[in-house]
């Protein structure tokens, strides 16, 4: 009653909605059910996006379906504990479950990727940052440090074939000093790496860790070097700086994602600028947006035979 009287005597004053409200439907699609504070989402609530089809997401990386967020809100932003789900028809798929801050994944959470990979660990600004473990779709498992969505720092990579790598990572690749365990042959390889490429190493036989009972077909020959320790120390020092590569900044990551997303359009520029009257791509479905074709026709002289 007080709200009605306030609207009657002050018609131009905006109404401040607070507390638990029923489902609110947005004009462009989607809905919100939960708590409000001064016309903003505050507390626990469920927000659903509009139902989209594959035609709407053409050229975008978001698949068709409906996104649903269930969790805490602070002043219209996802903040606290919440889960993001995707609904396709009757199928409901969990995308992310964990902590949020300032409408971004921040803190501890678990992410389920569309290609089958699963990550559990720390997040900062929607990127894997800190300690975390990721299960890949090919059977590999990585546990260690992350920075700006890249494997960066100390970590362990467990391969599906049983091998294991322990050492330094930088910008997503093996960089610096590390140890690779060849479990099937029973050999330990210690060396220096650069972008997943081994630069120098030392291998030793360890029959204790060998998975196969048979003797390895690649035995290590006897060492005839007079001063092997000094030689290996010099080689390792040469590539030691590879483990100190700086991590990628957040802005670099965003720029790379933007470039990869628009690269498909940049690859079409050269075919449109071809100075010829011959249509090399008659069925491509694209149209030239410049006057290069008219210029080429005026400059070229053709003789009909």
C-alpha positions as CSV (number, residue, x, y, z in Angstrom):
1,X,0.0,0.0,0.0
2,X,2.9,2.4,0.9
3,X,4.4,1.7,-2.5
4,X,1.2,2.6,-4.3
5,X,0.8,5.8,-2.3
6,X,4.4,6.7,-3.1
7,X,3.9,6.1,-6.8
8,X,0.7,8.3,-6.7
9,X,2.3,11.3,-5.0
10,X,5.7,10.9,-6.6
11,X,5.1,9.5,-10.1
12,X,8.5,10.4,-11.4
13,X,10.4,8.8,-8.6
14,X,11.9,5.4,-9.6
15,X,10.8,2.4,-7.5
16,X,13.5,0.7,-5.6
17,X,12.9,-3.1,-5.6
18,X,14.5,-5.1,-2.8
19,X,14.1,-8.5,-1.3
20,X,12.9,-11.8,-2.7
21,X,11.0,-11.4,-5.9
22,X,9.3,-13.8,-8.4
23,X,10.7,-14.5,-11.8
24,X,11.6,-11.4,-13.8
25,X,11.6,-11.7,-17.6
26,X,13.9,-9.5,-19.7
27,X,12.5,-8.0,-22.9
28,X,15.3,-9.5,-25.0
29,X,14.9,-13.0,-23.5
30,X,16.1,-14.6,-20.3
31,X,14.9,-14.4,-16.7
32,X,16.1,-14.0,-13.2
33,X,14.7,-15.5,-10.0
34,X,16.2,-14.5,-6.6
35,X,16.9,-11.6,-4.3
36,X,17.2,-7.9,-5.2
37,X,18.7,-4.8,-3.6
38,X,17.8,-1.5,-5.1
39,X,16.8,-3.0,-8.5
40,X,20.1,-5.0,-8.6
41,X,20.8,-8.7,-8.1
42,X,22.0,-9.2,-4.5
43,X,22.3,-12.4,-2.7
44,X,21.4,-15.8,-4.1
45,X,19.7,-16.0,-7.5
46,X,19.2,-17.9,-10.7
47,X,19.7,-16.2,-14.0
48,X,18.9,-17.7,-17.4
49,X,19.9,-16.4,-20.8
50,X,17.6,-16.4,-23.8
51,X,17.3,-19.6,-25.8
52,X,19.7,-19.3,-28.7
53,X,20.1,-21.5,-31.8
54,X,23.1,-22.3,-33.9
55,X,22.3,-19.5,-36.3
56,X,22.7,-16.9,-33.6
57,X,26.1,-18.2,-32.6
58,X,27.4,-18.4,-36.2
59,X,31.0,-17.3,-36.2
60,X,31.2,-17.4,-32.4
61,X,32.8,-19.9,-30.1
62,X,29.7,-20.3,-27.9
63,X,27.6,-23.4,-28.8
64,X,23.9,-23.3,-29.0
65,X,21.8,-23.7,-25.9
66,X,20.9,-21.7,-22.8
67,X,23.3,-20.6,-20.1
68,X,22.1,-20.8,-16.5
69,X,23.9,-19.3,-13.5
70,X,23.0,-20.4,-10.0
71,X,24.8,-18.7,-7.1
72,X,25.6,-15.5,-5.3
73,X,25.3,-12.0,-6.6
74,X,26.7,-8.7,-5.4
75,X,25.4,-5.5,-7.1
76,X,24.4,-7.2,-10.3
77,X,27.7,-9.1,-10.6
78,X,28.4,-12.8,-10.0
79,X,30.5,-12.8,-6.7
80,X,30.8,-15.6,-4.2
81,X,30.1,-19.3,-4.9
82,X,28.1,-20.3,-8.0
83,X,27.8,-22.7,-10.9
84,X,27.4,-22.1,-14.6
85,X,25.4,-24.6,-16.6
86,X,24.3,-25.1,-20.2
87,X,20.9,-26.4,-21.2
88,X,20.2,-28.0,-24.5
89,X,16.6,-29.2,-24.6
90,X,16.3,-31.6,-21.6
91,X,20.1,-32.1,-21.3
92,X,21.8,-30.1,-18.5
93,X,25.6,-29.8,-18.6
94,X,27.8,-28.3,-15.9
95,X,30.5,-25.9,-17.2
96,X,32.0,-24.3,-14.1
97,X,31.5,-24.6,-10.4
98,X,33.5,-22.6,-7.9
99,X,34.1,-19.1,-6.7
100,X,33.5,-15.8,-8.6
101,X,34.6,-12.2,-8.1
102,X,33.5,-9.1,-10.0
103,X,31.6,-11.2,-12.5
104,X,34.7,-13.4,-13.3
105,X,36.0,-16.7,-12.2
106,X,38.4,-16.0,-9.4
107,X,39.5,-18.4,-6.6
108,X,39.1,-22.1,-6.5
109,X,36.9,-23.8,-9.1
110,X,36.4,-26.7,-11.5
111,X,35.9,-26.2,-15.2
112,X,34.5,-28.8,-17.7
113,X,35.5,-28.1,-21.3
114,X,33.6,-29.1,-24.4
115,X,36.5,-31.2,-25.7
116,X,36.4,-33.4,-22.6
117,X,39.2,-31.7,-20.6
118,X,38.7,-31.0,-16.9
119,X,40.5,-28.4,-14.8
120,X,40.5,-28.0,-11.0
121,X,42.5,-25.3,-9.3
122,X,43.0,-21.6,-8.9
123,X,41.5,-18.9,-11.1
124,X,42.2,-15.2,-11.6
125,X,40.1,-13.1,-14.0
126,X,38.6,-16.1,-15.9
127,X,42.1,-17.6,-16.4
128,X,43.9,-20.5,-14.7
129,X,46.4,-18.9,-12.4
130,X,48.1,-20.6,-9.5
131,X,48.2,-24.3,-8.5
132,X,45.9,-26.6,-10.5
133,X,45.5,-30.0,-12.1
134,X,44.1,-30.6,-15.6
135,X,42.9,-33.9,-17.1
136,X,43.3,-33.9,-20.9
137,X,41.1,-35.7,-23.3
138,X,44.0,-37.8,-24.6
139,X,44.7,-39.3,-21.2
140,X,47.5,-36.9,-20.1
141,X,47.4,-35.3,-16.7
142,X,49.2,-32.1,-15.6
143,X,49.6,-31.0,-12.0
144,X,51.5,-27.9,-11.1
145,X,51.7,-24.1,-11.5
146,X,49.7,-22.0,-13.9
147,X,50.0,-18.4,-15.0
148,X,47.5,-16.5,-17.2
149,X,46.0,-19.7,-18.6
150,X,49.5,-21.3,-19.4
151,X,51.5,-24.0,-17.7
152,X,54.2,-21.9,-16.1
153,X,56.4,-22.8,-13.2
154,X,57.1,-26.2,-11.6
155,X,54.9,-29.0,-12.6
156,X,54.5,-32.7,-13.4
157,X,53.1,-34.1,-16.6
158,X,51.7,-37.7,-16.5
159,X,51.4,-39.2,-20.0
160,X,48.9,-41.8,-21.0
161,X,51.6,-44.3,-22.0
162,X,53.0,-44.3,-18.5
163,X,55.9,-41.8,-18.9
164,X,56.3,-38.8,-16.7
165,X,58.0,-35.4,-16.8
166,X,59.0,-33.4,-13.7
167,X,60.5,-30.0,-14.0
168,X,60.0,-26.4,-15.2
169,X,57.4,-25.1,-17.6
170,X,57.2,-21.7,-19.3
171,X,54.4,-20.3,-21.5
172,X,52.8,-23.8,-21.8
173,X,55.9,-25.7,-22.8
174,X,58.7,-27.6,-21.1
175,X,61.4,-25.0,-20.6
176,X,64.4,-25.2,-18.3
177,X,65.6,-28.1,-16.2
178,X,63.6,-31.2,-16.0
179,X,63.6,-35.0,-15.6
180,X,61.8,-37.3,-18.0
181,X,61.0,-40.9,-16.8
182,X,60.9,-43.5,-19.5
183,X,58.9,-46.1,-17.6
184,X,58.8,-48.8,-20.2
185,X,62.6,-48.8,-20.8
186,X,63.5,-48.0,-17.2
187,X,65.6,-45.0,-18.1
188,X,65.8,-41.6,-16.5
189,X,66.6,-38.6,-18.7
190,X,67.8,-35.4,-17.0
191,X,68.3,-32.4,-19.2
192,X,67.5,-28.8,-20.3
193,X,64.4,-28.1,-22.5
194,X,63.3,-25.3,-24.7
195,X,59.7,-25.1,-26.0
196,X,59.2,-28.9,-25.6
197,X,62.5,-29.6,-27.4
198,X,65.3,-31.2,-25.5
199,X,68.6,-29.3,-25.9
200,X,71.0,-31.4,-23.8
201,X,70.5,-34.4,-21.5
202,X,72.0,-37.2,-19.5
203,X,70.4,-40.7,-19.5
204,X,70.9,-43.4,-16.9
205,X,69.4,-46.9,-16.6
206,X,67.1,-47.6,-13.6
207,X,65.8,-51.2,-13.8
208,X,63.8,-50.7,-10.6
209,X,61.3,-48.4,-12.4
210,X,61.0,-50.5,-15.5
211,X,57.5,-51.6,-16.3
212,X,58.6,-54.4,-18.6
213,X,60.4,-57.4,-17.2
214,X,62.4,-57.8,-20.4
215,X,65.8,-56.0,-20.8
216,X,65.6,-52.8,-22.7
217,X,66.6,-52.9,-26.3
218,X,68.3,-49.5,-26.0
219,X,71.0,-50.0,-23.4
220,X,73.2,-47.0,-22.5
221,X,76.8,-47.5,-23.5
222,X,79.7,-47.1,-21.1
223,X,80.8,-43.6,-20.3
224,X,84.5,-43.0,-21.4
225,X,84.5,-39.2,-20.7
226,X,87.3,-38.2,-18.3
227,X,85.3,-35.3,-16.7
228,X,81.6,-35.9,-17.3
229,X,80.4,-33.8,-14.4
230,X,82.2,-30.7,-15.6
231,X,80.9,-31.2,-19.2
232,X,77.3,-31.6,-18.1
233,X,77.5,-28.6,-15.7
234,X,78.7,-26.4,-18.6
235,X,75.9,-27.6,-20.9
236,X,73.2,-27.2,-18.2
237,X,74.4,-23.7,-17.4
238,X,74.1,-22.7,-21.1
239,X,70.4,-23.4,-21.1
240,X,69.5,-22.5,-17.5
241,X,68.0,-19.2,-18.5
242,X,65.2,-21.0,-20.4
243,X,63.4,-21.7,-17.2
244,X,63.3,-18.0,-16.4
245,X,61.1,-16.9,-19.3
246,X,58.6,-14.3,-18.3
247,X,55.0,-15.3,-18.2
248,X,52.5,-13.9,-20.7
249,X,50.5,-10.9,-19.4
250,X,46.7,-10.9,-19.2
251,X,46.5,-8.3,-22.0
252,X,48.7,-10.5,-24.3
253,X,46.4,-13.4,-23.7
254,X,43.4,-11.3,-24.7
255,X,45.1,-10.0,-27.8
256,X,46.1,-13.5,-29.0
257,X,42.6,-14.8,-28.6
258,X,41.3,-11.9,-30.6
259,X,43.8,-12.5,-33.4
260,X,43.1,-16.2,-33.6
261,X,39.3,-15.6,-33.7
262,X,39.6,-13.1,-36.6
263,X,42.3,-14.9,-38.5
264,X,39.7,-16.6,-40.7
265,X,38.6,-13.3,-42.0
266,X,42.1,-12.0,-42.6
267,X,42.9,-15.0,-44.8
268,X,40.3,-13.8,-47.3
269,X,41.9,-10.4,-47.9
270,X,44.5,-11.5,-50.4
271,X,42.0,-13.2,-52.8
272,X,39.9,-10.1,-53.0
273,X,42.8,-7.9,-53.9
274,X,44.0,-10.0,-56.9
275,X,44.5,-7.7,-60.0
276,X,42.9,-10.1,-62.5
277,X,39.6,-10.4,-64.3
278,X,39.6,-14.2,-63.8
279,X,37.3,-15.3,-61.0
280,X,39.4,-17.8,-59.1
281,X,36.7,-18.4,-56.5
282,X,33.4,-18.4,-58.2
283,X,31.5,-20.3,-55.5
284,X,33.0,-18.7,-52.4
285,X,29.9,-16.7,-51.6
286,X,31.8,-13.6,-50.6
287,X,31.7,-10.2,-52.3
288,X,34.5,-7.7,-52.7
289,X,33.9,-4.5,-50.7
290,X,36.5,-2.4,-52.5
291,X,36.9,-1.2,-56.1
292,X,40.0,-3.3,-56.9
293,X,38.1,-5.3,-59.6
294,X,37.1,-2.2,-61.5
295,X,40.6,-0.8,-61.3
296,X,42.1,-4.0,-62.5
297,X,39.7,-4.1,-65.5
298,X,40.6,-0.6,-66.5
299,X,44.3,-1.1,-66.3
300,X,44.5,-4.5,-68.1
301,X,44.1,-4.8,-71.9
302,X,43.0,-8.2,-73.2
303,X,42.9,-9.4,-76.8
304,X,40.3,-11.8,-77.8
305,X,41.6,-14.7,-80.0
